[in-house]
């Protein structure tokens, strides 16, 4: 488990930084409690009697646990011959399988679509994007909309309207859209850097919002084209029903086989203030 968590943190950012919790059933549940702020002034007269409105009941959220598996095999000859690396061939193949497993886990965490499963059909989790579309702030922009500073401000304002302490702090997008953020600052609105710094800086990796929070801007290989996703990292968790492990397979030929398998789902504590927008210019 530790080895899988530590593999390629930059390539599989979400599955590396997300916290973990335990799942006890294939349908994993957790509780969301939301208390809206008042929209008008509240007064009480002297000596009045208490009156009670309907009680606020916490909302039960759920997600489906998904089995993720990566198989590998190596011939007996390959195990015996001299190796380029110090590892034996089986250990080498297992290490590569662990990397492939984590790639699959990352994709499911971000882009899975819930399927409860039936006879002969695999269960599938709702990924973060599907959860934000359902429970958060989703907008399909007109095709060809540019990712601009104004659009970024709109997304942060939409998040702030839902919360204050849980404002988003991570924005994921494609490589092309990541370049758009560097264009927020031009010769008319330049970046501020020390005068003795001779570098030409174009990247923009962190933005301080109008509400005093910092938002990390990160390109992600698994983001859909033309999409931008804004989340809060500490509200994202992996719920493991079965932690990833190596399982040797029985010998059925002149080889050794095995697989890496785990069963998990995504727990988004609350997606109310998270934002997902699509339709941005792909150029």
C-alpha positions as CSV (number, residue, x, y, z in Angstrom):
1,X,0.0,0.0,0.0
2,X,2.8,2.5,0.9
3,X,4.6,1.7,-2.3
4,X,1.6,2.3,-4.4
5,X,0.8,5.6,-2.6
6,X,4.4,6.8,-3.2
7,X,4.6,6.0,-6.9
8,X,4.8,8.9,-9.4
9,X,3.1,11.6,-7.2
10,X,3.3,14.3,-9.9
11,X,1.8,12.0,-12.6
12,X,-1.1,10.9,-10.4
13,X,-1.7,13.9,-8.2
14,X,-5.1,13.3,-6.9
15,X,-4.6,9.7,-5.7
16,X,-1.4,10.8,-4.0
17,X,-2.7,13.8,-2.1
18,X,-6.2,12.6,-1.1
19,X,-6.8,11.4,2.4
20,X,-8.0,7.8,3.0
21,X,-11.0,6.5,5.0
22,X,-12.4,3.0,5.5
23,X,-15.3,1.7,3.5
24,X,-17.2,-1.2,5.1
25,X,-19.8,-2.0,2.3
26,X,-19.8,-1.9,-1.5
27,X,-22.2,1.1,-1.1
28,X,-20.2,3.6,0.9
29,X,-22.2,6.3,2.8
30,X,-21.3,9.4,4.6
31,X,-23.1,12.4,6.1
32,X,-23.3,16.0,4.8
33,X,-24.7,18.7,7.0
34,X,-25.4,22.1,5.5
35,X,-26.6,25.1,7.5
36,X,-27.7,28.0,5.3
37,X,-27.0,31.6,6.5
38,X,-30.1,33.8,7.3
39,X,-31.4,36.0,4.5
40,X,-33.3,38.4,6.7
41,X,-33.1,40.0,10.2
42,X,-34.4,37.8,13.0
43,X,-36.2,39.4,16.0
44,X,-37.9,38.1,19.1
45,X,-40.5,39.9,21.3
46,X,-40.3,40.0,25.0
47,X,-41.8,37.0,26.8
48,X,-42.7,35.2,23.5
49,X,-43.1,31.4,23.3
50,X,-40.6,29.3,21.3
51,X,-41.7,28.0,17.9
52,X,-40.0,25.3,16.0
53,X,-39.7,24.8,12.2
54,X,-38.9,21.5,10.6
55,X,-35.6,20.1,11.9
56,X,-32.6,20.2,9.6
57,X,-31.7,16.6,8.9
58,X,-28.1,15.7,7.7
59,X,-28.0,14.4,4.1
60,X,-26.8,10.9,3.4
61,X,-24.4,10.8,0.5
62,X,-23.1,7.6,-1.1
63,X,-20.8,6.2,-3.7
64,X,-20.1,2.7,-5.2
65,X,-16.9,0.8,-4.5
66,X,-15.1,-0.1,-7.7
67,X,-12.6,-3.0,-8.1
68,X,-9.5,-2.0,-10.0
69,X,-7.1,-4.7,-11.2
70,X,-3.9,-4.8,-13.2
71,X,-2.5,-8.1,-14.3
72,X,1.1,-9.0,-15.2
73,X,3.1,-12.1,-16.3
74,X,6.7,-13.0,-16.9
75,X,8.2,-16.1,-18.6
76,X,10.4,-18.5,-16.7
77,X,13.2,-17.9,-19.1
78,X,13.1,-14.1,-18.5
79,X,13.4,-14.8,-14.8
80,X,16.5,-16.9,-15.3
81,X,18.5,-14.8,-17.8
82,X,20.8,-12.0,-16.8
83,X,19.1,-8.8,-16.0
84,X,19.9,-5.2,-16.9
85,X,18.3,-4.0,-13.6
86,X,19.2,-5.4,-10.2
87,X,15.6,-6.6,-9.7
88,X,14.5,-10.0,-10.8
89,X,12.0,-10.0,-13.8
90,X,9.0,-10.8,-11.7
91,X,9.6,-7.9,-9.2
92,X,10.3,-5.6,-12.2
93,X,7.0,-6.5,-13.8
94,X,5.1,-6.1,-10.5
95,X,6.6,-2.6,-10.1
96,X,5.4,-1.6,-13.6
97,X,2.0,-3.2,-12.8
98,X,1.7,-1.0,-9.7
99,X,2.3,2.1,-11.8
100,X,-0.4,1.0,-14.3
101,X,-2.7,0.3,-11.3
102,X,-2.3,3.8,-10.0
103,X,-2.9,5.3,-13.4
104,X,-6.2,3.4,-13.6
105,X,-7.1,4.5,-10.0
106,X,-6.4,8.2,-10.9
107,X,-8.6,8.1,-14.0
108,X,-11.5,6.5,-12.0
109,X,-11.1,9.0,-9.2
110,X,-11.5,11.9,-11.6
111,X,-13.7,10.6,-14.3
112,X,-15.7,7.5,-13.1
113,X,-19.4,7.3,-13.7
114,X,-21.5,5.4,-11.1
115,X,-22.8,2.0,-12.0
116,X,-24.3,-0.2,-9.3
117,X,-23.3,-3.4,-11.1
118,X,-25.3,-6.5,-11.8
119,X,-24.6,-10.1,-12.9
120,X,-21.6,-9.9,-15.2
121,X,-21.4,-6.1,-15.0
122,X,-18.7,-4.4,-12.9
123,X,-19.5,-1.8,-10.3
124,X,-18.2,1.7,-11.0
125,X,-17.7,4.7,-8.7
126,X,-18.7,8.3,-9.4
127,X,-15.6,10.3,-9.9
128,X,-15.0,13.8,-8.7
129,X,-16.3,15.4,-11.9
130,X,-19.5,13.4,-11.9
131,X,-20.0,14.3,-8.2
132,X,-19.5,18.0,-8.8
133,X,-21.9,17.9,-11.8
134,X,-24.6,16.4,-9.6
135,X,-24.0,18.1,-6.2
136,X,-21.9,21.2,-7.0
137,X,-21.8,24.1,-9.4
138,X,-21.8,22.9,-13.0
139,X,-21.9,25.2,-16.1
140,X,-21.7,24.2,-19.7
141,X,-20.3,27.3,-21.5
142,X,-21.0,28.1,-25.1
143,X,-18.5,26.2,-27.3
144,X,-15.4,28.3,-27.9
145,X,-15.6,30.3,-24.7
146,X,-12.1,31.6,-23.7
147,X,-10.6,30.9,-20.3
148,X,-10.0,34.4,-19.0
149,X,-9.3,36.2,-15.7
150,X,-13.0,37.2,-15.7
151,X,-14.1,33.6,-16.0
152,X,-11.7,32.6,-13.1
153,X,-13.1,35.4,-10.9
154,X,-16.6,34.1,-11.7
155,X,-15.8,30.6,-10.6
156,X,-14.3,31.8,-7.3
157,X,-17.3,34.1,-6.7
158,X,-19.7,31.1,-7.4
159,X,-17.7,29.0,-4.8
160,X,-17.7,31.9,-2.2
161,X,-21.5,32.4,-2.6
162,X,-21.9,28.8,-1.3
163,X,-19.4,29.0,1.5
164,X,-16.6,31.0,3.1
165,X,-14.3,28.7,5.0
166,X,-14.5,25.9,2.4
167,X,-13.6,27.9,-0.7
168,X,-11.9,25.9,-3.4
169,X,-8.1,25.7,-3.3
170,X,-7.2,23.5,-6.3
171,X,-8.1,24.1,-10.0
172,X,-7.5,21.3,-12.5
173,X,-7.5,21.8,-16.2
174,X,-5.8,20.6,-19.4
175,X,-2.3,21.5,-20.5
176,X,-3.7,23.9,-23.1
177,X,-6.0,25.7,-20.6
178,X,-3.1,25.8,-18.1
179,X,-1.3,28.1,-20.5
180,X,-4.3,30.4,-20.5
181,X,-3.7,31.3,-16.9
182,X,-0.2,32.5,-17.7
183,X,-1.9,35.0,-20.1
184,X,-3.8,36.6,-17.3
185,X,-0.8,38.9,-16.7
186,X,0.4,40.9,-19.7
187,X,2.5,43.9,-20.3
188,X,-0.4,46.1,-19.1
189,X,-0.9,44.0,-15.9
190,X,2.5,42.4,-15.3
191,X,3.7,39.9,-12.8
192,X,5.7,41.4,-10.0
193,X,9.2,39.9,-9.6
194,X,12.5,41.2,-8.0
195,X,14.4,43.5,-10.3
196,X,17.6,41.4,-10.1
197,X,15.7,38.3,-11.2
198,X,16.7,37.8,-14.9
199,X,14.2,35.0,-15.6
200,X,11.4,35.3,-18.1
201,X,8.5,33.9,-16.1
202,X,5.3,32.8,-17.9
203,X,3.9,30.1,-15.7
204,X,1.2,30.9,-13.2
205,X,0.8,28.1,-10.6
206,X,-0.9,29.9,-7.6
207,X,-3.5,32.7,-7.7
208,X,-4.7,34.6,-4.6
209,X,-8.4,35.2,-5.1
210,X,-10.4,38.3,-4.2
211,X,-11.5,36.5,-1.0
212,X,-7.9,36.1,0.4
213,X,-7.5,32.4,-0.4
214,X,-4.8,30.7,-2.5
215,X,-5.8,28.5,-5.4
216,X,-3.3,26.0,-6.9
217,X,-3.5,25.8,-10.8
218,X,-2.5,22.4,-12.1
219,X,-2.6,20.7,-15.5
220,X,-3.9,17.1,-15.3
221,X,-3.5,14.5,-18.1
222,X,-7.0,13.0,-17.4
223,X,-9.1,16.2,-17.5
224,X,-11.6,16.3,-20.4
225,X,-10.7,18.8,-23.3
226,X,-12.1,22.3,-22.7
227,X,-12.9,21.7,-19.0
228,X,-11.9,23.3,-15.7
229,X,-12.6,21.8,-12.3
230,X,-12.2,23.7,-9.0
231,X,-12.2,21.6,-5.8
232,X,-11.1,21.8,-2.1
233,X,-8.4,19.2,-1.4
234,X,-9.2,18.4,2.2
235,X,-12.8,17.5,1.2
236,X,-11.6,14.7,-1.2
237,X,-11.0,11.2,0.2
238,X,-10.4,7.7,-1.0
239,X,-12.5,5.1,0.8
240,X,-10.9,1.7,0.6
241,X,-13.0,-1.4,1.0
242,X,-9.9,-3.4,0.1
243,X,-6.5,-1.7,0.0
244,X,-4.3,-2.4,-3.1
245,X,-2.3,-5.6,-2.8
246,X,-0.2,-8.1,-4.8
247,X,-1.8,-11.4,-5.5
248,X,0.3,-14.3,-7.0
249,X,-1.6,-16.4,-9.6
250,X,-1.4,-20.1,-9.9
251,X,1.0,-21.6,-12.4
252,X,-0.7,-22.7,-15.6
253,X,2.2,-22.6,-18.0
254,X,5.9,-21.8,-18.4
255,X,5.6,-18.5,-16.6
256,X,4.8,-16.7,-13.4
257,X,1.7,-14.5,-13.2
258,X,0.1,-12.1,-10.7
259,X,-2.1,-9.1,-10.3
260,X,-2.5,-5.9,-8.3
261,X,-6.0,-5.4,-7.0
262,X,-7.9,-2.9,-4.8
263,X,-11.4,-1.9,-4.2
264,X,-12.3,1.7,-3.4
265,X,-14.5,4.7,-4.0
266,X,-14.4,8.5,-3.9
267,X,-15.8,10.3,-0.9
268,X,-16.4,14.0,-1.6
269,X,-17.4,15.3,1.9
270,X,-19.4,18.1,0.3
271,X,-19.3,19.3,-3.3
272,X,-21.6,22.3,-2.8
273,X,-18.9,24.9,-3.3
274,X,-16.9,23.0,-6.0
275,X,-17.1,24.2,-9.6
276,X,-17.0,22.4,-12.9
277,X,-17.2,24.2,-16.2
278,X,-16.9,22.9,-19.8
279,X,-16.9,24.4,-23.3
280,X,-13.7,26.4,-23.2
281,X,-11.8,27.0,-26.4
282,X,-9.7,24.0,-27.4
283,X,-7.2,26.0,-29.5
